Amino acid sequence: IRHTWATANNNLFLWRFDKWDGQCPQYNGERQALCAVGLSMAKPRIFVEAIRHVLILATPVEVRSCASELSI
């Protein structure tokens, strides 16, 4: 999928590993430290058509899904 991720406490960083485009989007919407990250295909007709993937973020107290428009 040409992207990789890293976490530092409650911050998630995403970037392309096949070429560096100078961008490293950051997500820091969690209060707790992130302990797991996953990616799933979006179920058809649940989100708008542009959403193809759902990012799953887990902390010690909750699991959250975030719709993603990243071109993977």
Disulfide bonds with the S-S distance in Angstrom:
none
